[in-house]
Amino acid sequence: MRIVHVTDYFQPQAGYQEYFLARAHRELGHDVTVLTSDRYMLFPDYARTWEPVLGARQRAPGQAEELGVVVRRLPVWLELASRTFVLLRGLAAALRELAPELVMGHDLLSPTTFALARLQPRLGYRLVMDNHACDFNTRLDDSLAKRTYMGWYGACVAPLVRARATVLAIGRGEREMACRVLALPEARVPLFPLGADAARFRPDGDARARTRARLGLAEADRVIVHAGKLTAEKDVVELARAFARVAARHPEARLLLVGGGDPAYLRRVRAEVPPGRLIEHPTVPNAELPALFAAADVACWPGNFSQVIVEGLASALPVVLPSEFCAGYPSADLLARENGLAFPRGDVDALAAALARLVADPAAARAMGVRSRELVLQQLTWEALAQRLLEL
């Protein structure tokens, strides 16, 4: 089958759904191309966090293979980078040339969705649109420009999507937003969760020993890891405060933060952690993250949902998550195998108690970690999700 994945921004080194699904479809024997813009997403504090990994945001238009995936980068008519608003130039011509049987769009709220839905009857492909936006990461009404755009979207885009596309959502919060903006019932929007590369993210004793030695960790140290954007919506300050309470009772506890963020916010994080107990590691490509997970004993994401949680599960780590990432968006599916602990989001005392429980009981934590990986192997590998997409 000829499959085209369309996304406004594509950075395979970062590792996200559009890359892993495209790669998995190619490995299943399909003819796969990614259509995207000639630039990378403007991640928070790009120059400090992702530029050392990805290089300059502006890329050359054209087609090339990137980490095992054929990528065609299109020039841009207009970009509002801070709003992730992109108008791609040459999208229709590229789709005509590629003649796909299936198109998967990864940016439901983007104007690119309008182009994909408008072209669908003319080019005859099946169209799948996937929603990654929800209330905790996307505001639709906090400016006149956004309200105007969503008015146009509701009048012009939503009717085409309802009539011409299968709509998916990566989680319950994303499904709720998709149903709201498209005026669809929940039954029309199946959940299609994010996955993990279970061959890349796995228990690895050798990597654990090497990485812990590089980080200066003793064998008895108990490491709590958090990876991803170190920003306010991830509740990293709250994690640091909770860890300080754990560290007061457990001298073996260490906090490993992998990623970057605004320097002022990071200063607030550092101020909460006792001296000598915090390990800061810069942003790394997705392929280098497994070794850091291998060095850890517990993983914690106390704020907004992130795909990296699933990669932590695949690495056989017990996880500590908020019981709800936001109202109506529970974490229960990620803890379905009794593979971690939940706490009320924002409750630092409860978060500290959950972390302390796993630090103090290594055997229980390891058993939870085994169940974390089982959950991924049974439901959340990219290979299984790629096949499920074709079935849907």
C-alpha positions as CSV (number, residue, x, y, z in Angstrom):
1,M,0.0,0.0,0.0
2,R,1.1,3.5,-0.7
3,I,1.0,5.5,2.6
4,V,1.7,9.1,3.1
5,H,2.1,10.6,6.6
6,V,1.5,14.4,6.6
7,T,2.7,16.6,9.5
8,D,3.6,20.2,9.7
9,Y,6.9,19.5,11.5
10,F,9.0,16.4,11.4
11,Q,12.1,15.7,13.5
12,P,12.8,12.0,13.5
13,Q,15.7,12.3,16.0
14,A,13.2,13.5,18.6
15,G,11.1,10.4,18.1
16,Y,7.4,10.8,18.0
17,Q,4.3,9.1,16.5
18,E,4.7,10.3,13.0
19,Y,8.2,8.9,12.8
20,F,7.7,5.6,14.5
21,L,4.4,4.8,12.6
22,A,6.0,5.7,9.2
23,R,9.0,3.5,10.0
24,A,6.8,0.7,11.2
25,H,4.6,0.9,8.1
26,R,7.8,0.7,5.9
27,E,9.0,-2.3,7.9
28,L,5.6,-4.0,7.2
29,G,6.4,-3.7,3.5
30,H,4.4,-0.6,2.5
31,D,5.6,2.3,0.3
32,V,5.8,5.1,2.8
33,T,6.6,8.9,2.5
34,V,6.4,11.6,5.1
35,L,5.3,15.0,3.8
36,T,6.3,17.9,6.0
37,S,7.7,21.5,6.1
38,D,11.3,22.5,5.5
39,R,11.8,23.4,9.2
40,Y,11.7,21.8,12.7
41,M,9.2,22.7,15.4
42,L,10.1,25.6,17.5
43,F,10.5,23.7,20.8
44,P,10.7,25.8,24.0
45,D,14.1,27.5,24.3
46,Y,15.1,25.8,21.0
47,A,18.7,27.2,21.0
48,R,19.5,25.7,24.3
49,T,17.5,22.4,24.2
50,W,17.1,21.0,20.7
51,E,19.5,23.0,18.5
52,P,22.5,21.1,19.8
53,V,20.7,17.9,18.8
54,L,18.9,18.8,15.6
55,G,20.9,21.8,14.3
56,A,19.3,24.9,12.7
57,R,15.5,24.9,12.4
58,Q,15.5,25.8,8.7
59,R,16.1,22.8,6.5
60,A,16.5,22.5,2.7
61,P,13.4,21.6,0.7
62,G,13.5,18.3,-1.1
63,Q,13.4,14.5,-0.6
64,A,15.8,12.4,1.4
65,E,15.9,9.4,3.7
66,E,16.0,10.4,7.4
67,L,16.6,7.6,9.9
68,G,15.1,5.0,7.7
69,V,12.1,7.0,6.5
70,V,11.6,8.7,3.1
71,V,10.9,12.4,3.9
72,R,9.8,15.1,1.4
73,R,10.2,18.6,2.9
74,L,8.1,21.3,1.3
75,P,8.6,25.0,1.4
76,V,6.3,27.1,3.6
77,W,3.9,29.9,2.4
78,L,3.5,31.2,6.0
79,E,4.6,30.2,9.4
80,L,3.6,31.5,12.8
81,A,6.1,29.3,14.7
82,S,5.1,30.3,18.2
83,R,1.5,29.1,17.3
84,T,2.6,26.1,15.3
85,F,0.7,27.5,12.4
86,V,2.0,26.5,9.0
87,L,0.9,26.8,5.4
88,L,2.7,24.2,3.2
89,R,3.5,25.1,-0.4
90,G,3.2,22.3,-3.0
91,L,1.2,19.9,-0.9
92,A,-1.4,19.1,-3.6
93,A,1.2,18.6,-6.3
94,A,3.2,16.2,-4.0
95,L,0.1,14.2,-3.2
96,R,-0.8,13.9,-6.9
97,E,2.7,12.6,-7.7
98,L,2.8,10.1,-4.8
99,A,-0.8,8.9,-5.5
100,P,-1.3,7.5,-2.0
101,E,-4.0,5.0,-1.1
102,L,-3.9,6.1,2.6
103,V,-3.1,9.5,4.0
104,M,-2.6,10.0,7.7
105,G,-2.6,13.6,8.9
106,H,-1.1,14.3,12.3
107,D,-2.2,17.8,12.9
108,L,-6.0,17.9,13.2
109,L,-6.3,21.6,14.1
110,S,-3.8,22.7,11.4
111,P,-4.9,24.4,8.2
112,T,-3.1,21.5,6.5
113,T,-6.2,19.4,7.5
114,F,-8.4,21.6,5.3
115,A,-6.1,20.9,2.3
116,L,-6.1,17.1,3.0
117,A,-9.9,16.9,3.3
118,R,-10.5,19.2,0.3
119,L,-8.2,17.1,-1.9
120,Q,-9.5,13.7,-0.7
121,P,-12.4,13.2,-3.3
122,R,-10.2,14.4,-6.2
123,L,-7.3,12.2,-5.4
124,G,-9.2,9.2,-4.0
125,Y,-7.2,8.3,-0.9
126,R,-8.5,7.2,2.4
127,L,-7.9,9.9,5.0
128,V,-7.2,9.4,8.7
129,M,-6.8,12.5,10.9
130,D,-5.2,12.1,14.3
131,N,-5.6,14.5,17.2
132,H,-2.8,15.3,19.7
133,A,-4.3,18.4,21.1
134,C,-6.3,18.7,24.4
135,D,-7.1,21.3,26.9
136,F,-3.9,20.9,29.0
137,N,-1.7,21.8,26.0
138,T,-3.9,23.8,23.6
139,R,-6.0,26.9,24.2
140,L,-8.5,27.6,21.5
141,D,-10.1,30.8,22.8
142,D,-7.6,32.9,24.6
143,S,-7.2,35.5,21.8
144,L,-9.3,37.1,19.1
145,A,-7.1,35.5,16.4
146,K,-7.7,32.0,17.8
147,R,-11.4,32.6,18.2
148,T,-11.5,33.8,14.6
149,Y,-9.5,30.9,13.3
150,M,-11.7,28.3,15.2
151,G,-14.8,30.0,13.8
152,W,-13.5,29.5,10.3
153,Y,-12.4,25.9,11.2
154,G,-15.9,25.0,12.5
155,A,-17.6,26.5,9.4
156,C,-15.2,25.3,6.7
157,V,-13.0,22.5,7.9
158,A,-15.1,20.5,10.4
159,P,-17.8,19.6,7.8
160,L,-15.2,18.2,5.4
161,V,-13.5,16.2,8.1
162,R,-16.7,14.7,9.3
163,A,-17.6,13.6,5.8
164,R,-14.3,12.5,4.4
165,A,-12.0,11.3,7.2
166,T,-11.6,8.8,10.0
167,V,-10.7,10.7,13.1
168,L,-8.5,9.2,15.9
169,A,-7.3,10.6,19.2
170,I,-4.2,9.6,21.2
171,G,-6.0,9.9,24.5
172,R,-9.3,10.7,26.3
173,G,-8.6,14.4,26.6
174,E,-7.7,14.6,22.9
175,R,-10.8,12.7,22.0
176,E,-13.0,15.1,24.0
177,M,-11.4,18.1,22.1
178,A,-11.8,16.4,18.7
179,C,-15.4,15.7,19.4
180,R,-16.0,19.2,20.6
181,V,-14.4,21.0,17.6
182,L,-15.8,18.6,15.0
183,A,-19.3,18.1,16.6
184,L,-18.8,14.3,16.5
185,P,-20.0,11.7,19.0
186,E,-17.3,9.8,20.9
187,A,-18.2,6.6,19.0
188,R,-16.8,8.3,15.8
189,V,-13.4,8.9,17.4
190,P,-11.5,5.7,18.4
191,L,-8.6,6.0,20.8
192,F,-5.3,5.4,19.1
193,P,-2.6,5.7,21.8
194,L,1.0,6.5,21.5
195,G,3.4,3.6,21.6
196,A,7.1,2.8,22.2
197,D,9.9,1.0,20.3
198,A,10.2,-2.0,22.6
199,A,13.4,-3.1,20.9
200,R,15.0,0.3,21.6
201,F,13.5,0.8,25.1
202,R,14.2,-2.3,27.2
203,P,16.0,-3.4,30.3
204,D,19.7,-3.4,29.6
205,G,22.2,-4.3,32.4
206,D,25.3,-3.3,30.4
207,A,23.9,0.1,29.5
208,R,22.8,0.6,33.1
209,A,26.3,-0.1,34.4
210,R,28.0,2.2,31.8
211,T,25.6,5.1,32.3
212,R,25.6,5.0,36.1
213,A,29.4,5.0,36.0
214,R,29.3,8.0,33.7
215,L,26.9,9.8,35.9
216,G,28.9,9.1,39.0
217,L,26.2,6.9,40.7
218,A,27.0,4.3,43.3
219,E,25.5,0.9,43.1
220,A,23.2,1.6,46.1
221,D,21.8,4.9,44.7
222,R,18.1,4.9,43.9
223,V,17.5,7.1,40.8
224,I,14.2,8.8,40.0
225,V,14.2,9.9,36.4
226,H,12.1,12.5,34.6
227,A,12.7,13.1,30.9
228,G,11.2,15.6,28.4
229,K,10.6,19.3,28.3
230,L,11.4,20.8,31.7
231,T,8.6,23.3,31.7
232,A,5.9,24.5,34.1
233,E,3.1,22.4,32.5
234,K,5.2,19.3,33.3
235,D,5.2,20.2,37.1
236,V,8.9,19.8,37.4
237,V,9.1,22.3,40.4
238,E,6.5,20.2,42.2
239,L,8.6,17.1,41.4
240,A,11.7,18.8,42.9
241,R,9.7,19.7,46.1
242,A,8.5,16.2,46.5
243,F,11.9,14.8,45.9
244,A,13.4,17.0,48.6
245,R,11.1,15.4,51.1
246,V,12.1,11.9,49.9
247,A,15.8,12.9,50.0
248,A,15.5,13.9,53.6
249,R,14.6,10.4,54.6
250,H,16.5,8.4,52.0
251,P,20.1,9.4,51.5
252,E,20.4,7.0,48.6
253,A,17.8,8.9,46.5
254,R,18.9,10.9,43.4
255,L,16.9,12.9,40.9
256,L,17.9,12.7,37.2
257,L,16.3,15.3,35.0
258,V,16.8,14.8,31.2
259,G,16.0,17.7,29.0
260,G,16.0,21.5,29.0
261,G,13.8,24.5,29.5
262,D,13.7,28.1,30.4
263,P,16.7,29.0,32.6
264,A,14.6,30.9,35.1
265,Y,12.3,27.9,35.6
266,L,15.3,25.6,35.9
267,R,16.8,27.8,38.7
268,R,13.5,27.3,40.6
269,V,13.9,23.6,40.2
270,R,17.5,23.5,41.4
271,A,16.6,25.7,44.4
272,E,14.2,22.9,45.7
273,V,16.7,20.0,45.6
274,P,19.3,19.4,48.3
275,P,22.9,19.9,47.1
276,G,24.5,16.9,45.5
277,R,21.2,15.1,44.9
278,L,20.3,16.5,41.5
279,I,21.7,15.2,38.2
280,E,20.9,17.4,35.2
281,H,21.4,15.9,31.7
282,P,20.9,17.8,28.5
283,T,18.3,16.9,25.8
284,V,19.3,13.8,23.8
285,P,18.1,12.2,20.6
286,N,15.5,9.5,21.2
287,A,18.0,6.8,20.4
288,E,20.2,7.9,23.3
289,L,17.4,8.0,25.9
290,P,17.2,4.2,26.6
291,A,20.6,4.2,28.3
292,L,19.5,7.0,30.7
293,F,16.3,5.1,31.5
294,A,18.4,1.9,32.1
295,A,20.3,3.8,34.7
296,A,17.1,4.7,36.7
297,D,15.0,2.8,39.2
298,V,11.8,4.8,39.1
299,A,10.2,7.2,36.6
300,C,8.0,10.1,37.3
301,W,5.9,12.5,35.2
302,P,3.8,14.6,37.6
303,G,2.3,17.0,35.0
304,N,1.0,16.8,31.5
305,F,1.0,13.6,29.5
306,S,4.0,12.9,27.2
307,Q,4.8,10.0,24.9
308,V,8.1,9.5,26.8
309,I,6.0,7.9,29.6
310,V,5.3,5.0,27.3
311,E,9.0,4.7,26.6
312,G,9.6,4.6,30.3
313,L,7.1,1.7,30.6
314,A,8.9,-0.2,27.8
315,S,12.2,0.3,29.7
316,A,10.6,-1.7,32.6
317,L,10.4,1.2,35.0
318,P,7.7,1.6,37.6
319,V,6.0,5.0,37.0
320,V,4.5,7.6,39.3
321,L,1.8,9.6,37.4
322,P,-1.0,12.0,38.3
323,S,-4.3,10.2,38.6
324,E,-5.6,12.7,36.0
325,F,-3.4,14.7,33.7
326,C,-6.3,17.1,33.6
327,A,-10.0,17.0,34.3
328,G,-11.5,14.0,32.5
329,Y,-8.1,12.7,31.3
330,P,-7.1,9.8,33.7
331,S,-3.8,8.0,33.6
332,A,-5.5,4.7,34.5
333,D,-4.7,3.1,31.1
334,L,-1.0,3.6,31.7
335,L,-1.2,2.0,35.1
336,A,-3.5,-0.9,34.1
337,R,-1.1,-3.6,35.2
338,E,-0.5,-2.3,38.7
339,N,2.8,-1.1,37.3
340,G,3.1,2.2,39.2
341,L,1.4,4.6,41.6
342,A,-1.0,7.5,41.1
343,F,-1.4,10.7,43.1
344,P,-3.7,13.7,42.8
345,R,-2.0,16.2,40.5
346,G,-0.4,19.1,42.4
347,D,-0.4,17.3,45.8
348,V,3.2,17.4,46.7
349,D,2.8,15.4,49.9
350,A,1.1,12.6,48.0
351,L,3.7,12.7,45.2
352,A,6.5,12.5,47.8
353,A,4.8,9.5,49.5
354,A,4.5,7.6,46.2
355,L,8.1,8.2,45.3
356,A,9.3,7.3,48.8
357,R,7.4,4.0,48.7
358,L,9.2,3.0,45.5
359,V,12.6,4.2,46.7
360,A,12.3,2.3,49.9
361,D,11.1,-1.0,48.3
362,P,13.4,-2.0,45.4
363,A,11.8,-5.4,45.0
364,A,8.3,-4.0,44.7
365,A,9.5,-1.4,42.3
366,R,11.2,-4.0,40.1
367,A,8.1,-6.1,40.0
368,M,6.0,-3.1,38.9
369,G,8.6,-2.4,36.2
370,V,8.3,-5.9,34.8
371,R,4.5,-5.3,34.5
372,S,5.2,-1.9,32.8
373,R,7.0,-3.6,30.0
374,E,4.4,-6.3,29.8
375,L,1.7,-3.6,29.2
376,V,3.7,-2.2,26.3
377,L,4.5,-5.5,24.7
378,Q,0.8,-6.5,24.8
379,Q,-0.8,-3.2,23.7
380,L,1.6,-0.4,22.8
381,T,4.4,-1.4,20.4
382,W,4.6,0.7,17.3
383,E,4.4,-2.5,15.2
384,A,1.0,-3.4,16.7
385,L,-0.2,0.2,16.4
386,A,0.8,0.5,12.8
387,Q,-1.1,-2.7,11.9
388,R,-4.1,-1.5,13.9
389,L,-4.2,1.7,11.9
390,L,-4.5,-0.2,8.7
391,E,-7.3,-2.3,10.2
392,L,-9.1,0.9,11.3
